[in-house]
Amino acid sequence: MPEPRGAGRSGGLLFLAVGVFVAYLVVRTVAGVFKVVLLSILVVLLVLLARDVLRRR
């Protein structure tokens, strides 16, 4: 019995949708980690600057 036309295409669309979703999650995770790293560096720089200013007084 032959398969209906286009029967095998839904798997490709599902694979594409899952791939796009995983890529979105990866981008969000990388952006979150990058933001945390930048904020940590900023806090360290502010602490060092404040310590230097207080030491000069």
Biopython code that builds the backbone (N, CA, C, O; Angstrom):
import numpy as np
from Bio.PDB.StructureBuilder import StructureBuilder

atoms = [
    (1, "MET", "N", (0.855, -1.185, 0.000)),
    (1, "MET", "CA", (0.000, 0.000, 0.000)),
    (1, "MET", "C", (0.900, 1.247, 0.000)),
    (1, "MET", "O", (1.728, 1.413, 0.896)),
    (2, "PRO", "N", (0.741, 2.109, -0.988)),
    (2, "PRO", "CA", (1.612, 3.298, -1.057)),
    (2, "PRO", "C", (1.253, 4.327, 0.018)),
    (2, "PRO", "O", (0.097, 4.465, 0.418)),
    (3, "GLU", "N", (2.295, 5.048, 0.472)),
    (3, "GLU", "CA", (2.050, 6.098, 1.465)),
    (3, "GLU", "C", (1.411, 7.310, 0.795)),
    (3, "GLU", "O", (1.634, 7.556, -0.391)),
    (4, "PRO", "N", (0.622, 8.062, 1.546)),
    (4, "PRO", "CA", (0.059, 9.290, 0.977)),
    (4, "PRO", "C", (1.161, 10.283, 0.625)),
    (4, "PRO", "O", (2.270, 10.215, 1.153)),
    (5, "ARG", "N", (0.837, 11.194, -0.268)),
    (5, "ARG", "CA", (1.829, 12.202, -0.677)),
    (5, "ARG", "C", (2.247, 13.053, 0.514)),
    (5, "ARG", "O", (1.406, 13.485, 1.302)),
    (6, "GLY", "N", (3.549, 13.291, 0.643)),
    (6, "GLY", "CA", (4.049, 14.151, 1.704)),
    (6, "GLY", "C", (4.010, 13.520, 3.074)),
    (6, "GLY", "O", (4.045, 14.233, 4.077)),
    (7, "ALA", "N", (3.939, 12.194, 3.149)),
    (7, "ALA", "CA", (3.790, 11.541, 4.450)),
    (7, "ALA", "C", (5.050, 11.679, 5.302)),
    (7, "ALA", "O", (4.951, 11.708, 6.528)),
    (8, "GLY", "N", (6.227, 11.764, 4.691)),
    (8, "GLY", "CA", (7.460, 11.798, 5.460)),
    (8, "GLY", "C", (7.946, 13.185, 5.810)),
    (8, "GLY", "O", (9.041, 13.325, 6.353)),
    (9, "ARG", "N", (7.187, 14.199, 5.525)),
    (9, "ARG", "CA", (7.674, 15.566, 5.735)),
    (9, "ARG", "C", (7.473, 16.077, 7.153)),
    (9, "ARG", "O", (8.188, 16.991, 7.563)),
    (10, "SER", "N", (6.552, 15.542, 7.907)),
    (10, "SER", "CA", (6.287, 16.063, 9.248)),
    (10, "SER", "C", (7.479, 15.818, 10.168)),
    (10, "SER", "O", (7.738, 16.626, 11.060)),
    (11, "GLY", "N", (8.202, 14.731, 9.973)),
    (11, "GLY", "CA", (9.386, 14.464, 10.771)),
    (11, "GLY", "C", (10.453, 15.528, 10.570)),
    (11, "GLY", "O", (11.118, 15.927, 11.526)),
    (12, "GLY", "N", (10.621, 15.989, 9.341)),
    (12, "GLY", "CA", (11.594, 17.042, 9.058)),
    (12, "GLY", "C", (11.210, 18.353, 9.713)),
    (12, "GLY", "O", (12.066, 19.072, 10.228)),
    (13, "LEU", "N", (9.923, 18.663, 9.693)),
    (13, "LEU", "CA", (9.471, 19.906, 10.331)),
    (13, "LEU", "C", (9.629, 19.832, 11.842)),
    (13, "LEU", "O", (9.989, 20.816, 12.488)),
    (14, "LEU", "N", (9.355, 18.654, 12.400)),
    (14, "LEU", "CA", (9.537, 18.477, 13.843)),
    (14, "LEU", "C", (11.008, 18.621, 14.214)),
    (14, "LEU", "O", (11.338, 19.265, 15.210)),
    (15, "PHE", "N", (11.890, 18.027, 13.420)),
    (15, "PHE", "CA", (13.328, 18.143, 13.661)),
    (15, "PHE", "C", (13.768, 19.598, 13.577)),
    (15, "PHE", "O", (14.570, 20.049, 14.394)),
    (16, "LEU", "N", (13.257, 20.332, 12.608)),
    (16, "LEU", "CA", (13.603, 21.749, 12.463)),
    (16, "LEU", "C", (13.097, 22.551, 13.655)),
    (16, "LEU", "O", (13.815, 23.407, 14.172)),
    (17, "ALA", "N", (11.876, 22.286, 14.097)),
    (17, "ALA", "CA", (11.318, 23.012, 15.242)),
    (17, "ALA", "C", (12.123, 22.733, 16.512)),
    (17, "ALA", "O", (12.408, 23.652, 17.280)),
    (18, "VAL", "N", (12.488, 21.473, 16.733)),
    (18, "VAL", "CA", (13.292, 21.123, 17.913)),
    (18, "VAL", "C", (14.666, 21.768, 17.818)),
    (18, "VAL", "O", (15.195, 22.246, 18.821)),
    (19, "GLY", "N", (15.246, 21.786, 16.630)),
    (19, "GLY", "CA", (16.556, 22.419, 16.440)),
    (19, "GLY", "C", (16.522, 23.905, 16.724)),
    (19, "GLY", "O", (17.429, 24.433, 17.368)),
    (20, "VAL", "N", (15.491, 24.587, 16.255)),
    (20, "VAL", "CA", (15.357, 26.025, 16.511)),
    (20, "VAL", "C", (15.152, 26.280, 17.999)),
    (20, "VAL", "O", (15.718, 27.226, 18.546)),
    (21, "PHE", "N", (14.355, 25.452, 18.655)),
    (21, "PHE", "CA", (14.111, 25.620, 20.090)),
    (21, "PHE", "C", (15.388, 25.406, 20.896)),
    (21, "PHE", "O", (15.677, 26.173, 21.815)),
    (22, "VAL", "N", (16.151, 24.373, 20.560)),
    (22, "VAL", "CA", (17.412, 24.112, 21.261)),
    (22, "VAL", "C", (18.392, 25.254, 21.024)),
    (22, "VAL", "O", (19.091, 25.666, 21.950)),
    (23, "ALA", "N", (18.455, 25.772, 19.800)),
    (23, "ALA", "CA", (19.335, 26.907, 19.514)),
    (23, "ALA", "C", (18.920, 28.124, 20.332)),
    (23, "ALA", "O", (19.776, 28.853, 20.836)),
    (24, "TYR", "N", (17.622, 28.351, 20.469)),
    (24, "TYR", "CA", (17.124, 29.462, 21.287)),
    (24, "TYR", "C", (17.550, 29.295, 22.743)),
    (24, "TYR", "O", (17.996, 30.254, 23.373)),
    (25, "LEU", "N", (17.417, 28.084, 23.279)),
    (25, "LEU", "CA", (17.823, 27.835, 24.667)),
    (25, "LEU", "C", (19.321, 28.043, 24.849)),
    (25, "LEU", "O", (19.751, 28.596, 25.861)),
    (26, "VAL", "N", (20.117, 27.607, 23.881)),
    (26, "VAL", "CA", (21.571, 27.779, 23.968)),
    (26, "VAL", "C", (21.930, 29.254, 23.952)),
    (26, "VAL", "O", (22.773, 29.696, 24.732)),
    (27, "VAL", "N", (21.295, 30.025, 23.066)),
    (27, "VAL", "CA", (21.578, 31.460, 22.992)),
    (27, "VAL", "C", (21.180, 32.143, 24.289)),
    (27, "VAL", "O", (21.917, 32.991, 24.792)),
    (28, "ARG", "N", (20.019, 31.783, 24.841)),
    (28, "ARG", "CA", (19.590, 32.389, 26.117)),
    (28, "ARG", "C", (20.561, 32.048, 27.243)),
    (28, "ARG", "O", (20.889, 32.902, 28.067)),
    (29, "THR", "N", (21.019, 30.797, 27.276)),
    (29, "THR", "CA", (21.952, 30.375, 28.325)),
    (29, "THR", "C", (23.278, 31.109, 28.198)),
    (29, "THR", "O", (23.818, 31.597, 29.191)),
    (30, "VAL", "N", (23.806, 31.188, 26.980)),
    (30, "VAL", "CA", (25.079, 31.882, 26.765)),
    (30, "VAL", "C", (24.943, 33.352, 27.122)),
    (30, "VAL", "O", (25.846, 33.926, 27.730)),
    (31, "ALA", "N", (23.823, 33.974, 26.753)),
    (31, "ALA", "CA", (23.613, 35.387, 27.090)),
    (31, "ALA", "C", (23.526, 35.574, 28.601)),
    (31, "ALA", "O", (24.066, 36.545, 29.132)),
    (32, "GLY", "N", (22.858, 34.667, 29.298)),
    (32, "GLY", "CA", (22.762, 34.766, 30.754)),
    (32, "GLY", "C", (24.112, 34.619, 31.424)),
    (32, "GLY", "O", (24.433, 35.372, 32.344)),
    (33, "VAL", "N", (24.912, 33.654, 30.973)),
    (33, "VAL", "CA", (26.253, 33.462, 31.538)),
    (33, "VAL", "C", (27.114, 34.681, 31.259)),
    (33, "VAL", "O", (27.849, 35.138, 32.134)),
    (34, "PHE", "N", (27.026, 35.213, 30.042)),
    (34, "PHE", "CA", (27.810, 36.389, 29.670)),
    (34, "PHE", "C", (27.433, 37.577, 30.542)),
    (34, "PHE", "O", (28.299, 38.340, 30.968)),
    (35, "LYS", "N", (26.138, 37.734, 30.808)),
    (35, "LYS", "CA", (25.679, 38.839, 31.650)),
    (35, "LYS", "C", (26.206, 38.697, 33.073)),
    (35, "LYS", "O", (26.638, 39.679, 33.676)),
    (36, "VAL", "N", (26.172, 37.483, 33.611)),
    (36, "VAL", "CA", (26.677, 37.247, 34.966)),
    (36, "VAL", "C", (28.175, 37.539, 35.033)),
    (36, "VAL", "O", (28.647, 38.145, 35.995)),
    (37, "VAL", "N", (28.918, 37.113, 34.020)),
    (37, "VAL", "CA", (30.365, 37.357, 34.004)),
    (37, "VAL", "C", (30.647, 38.851, 33.934)),
    (37, "VAL", "O", (31.510, 39.351, 34.655)),
    (38, "LEU", "N", (29.930, 39.570, 33.076)),
    (38, "LEU", "CA", (30.146, 41.016, 32.967)),
    (38, "LEU", "C", (29.797, 41.730, 34.268)),
    (38, "LEU", "O", (30.531, 42.620, 34.696)),
    (39, "LEU", "N", (28.699, 41.357, 34.895)),
    (39, "LEU", "CA", (28.321, 41.983, 36.164)),
    (39, "LEU", "C", (29.343, 41.677, 37.254)),
    (39, "LEU", "O", (29.646, 42.540, 38.078)),
    (40, "SER", "N", (29.870, 40.470, 37.267)),
    (40, "SER", "CA", (30.889, 40.116, 38.258)),
    (40, "SER", "C", (32.148, 40.951, 38.060)),
    (40, "SER", "O", (32.724, 41.446, 39.029)),
    (41, "ILE", "N", (32.576, 41.109, 36.816)),
    (41, "ILE", "CA", (33.755, 41.932, 36.529)),
    (41, "ILE", "C", (33.501, 43.370, 36.948)),
    (41, "ILE", "O", (34.381, 44.014, 37.518)),
    (42, "LEU", "N", (32.310, 43.878, 36.674)),
    (42, "LEU", "CA", (31.980, 45.252, 37.051)),
    (42, "LEU", "C", (32.009, 45.427, 38.565)),
    (42, "LEU", "O", (32.527, 46.429, 39.058)),
    (43, "VAL", "N", (31.467, 44.478, 39.302)),
    (43, "VAL", "CA", (31.474, 44.562, 40.768)),
    (43, "VAL", "C", (32.907, 44.530, 41.293)),
    (43, "VAL", "O", (33.248, 45.293, 42.196)),
    (44, "VAL", "N", (33.742, 43.664, 40.745)),
    (44, "VAL", "CA", (35.142, 43.591, 41.187)),
    (44, "VAL", "C", (35.854, 44.904, 40.902)),
    (44, "VAL", "O", (36.605, 45.392, 41.747)),
    (45, "LEU", "N", (35.633, 45.483, 39.732)),
    (45, "LEU", "CA", (36.267, 46.765, 39.408)),
    (45, "LEU", "C", (35.791, 47.869, 40.340)),
    (45, "LEU", "O", (36.589, 48.702, 40.771)),
    (46, "LEU", "N", (34.499, 47.884, 40.656)),
    (46, "LEU", "CA", (33.986, 48.906, 41.573)),
    (46, "LEU", "C", (34.570, 48.744, 42.974)),
    (46, "LEU", "O", (34.885, 49.737, 43.629)),
    (47, "VAL", "N", (34.717, 47.508, 43.439)),
    (47, "VAL", "CA", (35.305, 47.267, 44.762)),
    (47, "VAL", "C", (36.761, 47.712, 44.778)),
    (47, "VAL", "O", (37.207, 48.343, 45.737)),
    (48, "LEU", "N", (37.500, 47.390, 43.731)),
    (48, "LEU", "CA", (38.901, 47.814, 43.668)),
    (48, "LEU", "C", (39.016, 49.330, 43.617)),
    (48, "LEU", "O", (39.890, 49.906, 44.265)),
    (49, "LEU", "N", (38.149, 49.979, 42.859)),
    (49, "LEU", "CA", (38.171, 51.441, 42.767)),
    (49, "LEU", "C", (37.821, 52.070, 44.107)),
    (49, "LEU", "O", (38.474, 53.024, 44.530)),
    (50, "ALA", "N", (36.801, 51.550, 44.779)),
    (50, "ALA", "CA", (36.407, 52.089, 46.084)),
    (50, "ALA", "C", (37.523, 51.877, 47.104)),
    (50, "ALA", "O", (37.795, 52.763, 47.915)),
    (51, "ARG", "N", (38.165, 50.723, 47.073)),
    (51, "ARG", "CA", (39.272, 50.458, 47.998)),
    (51, "ARG", "C", (40.437, 51.413, 47.753)),
    (51, "ARG", "O", (41.064, 51.895, 48.696)),
    (52, "ASP", "N", (40.718, 51.682, 46.484)),
    (52, "ASP", "CA", (41.800, 52.602, 46.140)),
    (52, "ASP", "C", (41.473, 54.020, 46.596)),
    (52, "ASP", "O", (42.342, 54.723, 47.112)),
    (53, "VAL", "N", (40.220, 54.443, 46.407)),
    (53, "VAL", "CA", (39.818, 55.796, 46.812)),
    (53, "VAL", "C", (39.876, 55.924, 48.332)),
    (53, "VAL", "O", (40.341, 56.942, 48.845)),
    (54, "LEU", "N", (39.409, 54.907, 49.060)),
    (54, "LEU", "CA", (39.427, 54.970, 50.523)),
    (54, "LEU", "C", (40.851, 54.908, 51.069)),
    (54, "LEU", "O", (41.129, 55.470, 52.128)),
    (55, "ARG", "N", (41.746, 54.239, 50.365)),
    (55, "ARG", "CA", (43.126, 54.147, 50.830)),
    (55, "ARG", "C", (43.847, 55.490, 50.694)),
    (55, "ARG", "O", (44.736, 55.799, 51.486)),
    (56, "ARG", "N", (43.468, 56.284, 49.697)),
    (56, "ARG", "CA", (44.131, 57.578, 49.476)),
    (56, "ARG", "C", (43.768, 58.601, 50.538)),
    (56, "ARG", "O", (44.530, 59.542, 50.763)),
    (57, "ARG", "N", (42.635, 58.447, 51.191)),
    (57, "ARG", "CA", (42.208, 59.448, 52.180)),
    (57, "ARG", "C", (42.975, 59.339, 53.462)),
    (57, "ARG", "O", (42.735, 60.109, 54.393)),
]
sb = StructureBuilder()
sb.init_structure("model")
sb.init_model(0)
sb.init_chain("A")
sb.init_seg("    ")
for serial, (resi, resn, name, xyz) in enumerate(atoms, 1):
    if name == "N":
        sb.init_residue(resn, " ", resi, " ")
    sb.init_atom(name, np.array(xyz, "f"), 0.0, 1.0, " ", f" {name:<3s}", serial, name[0])
structure = sb.get_structure()
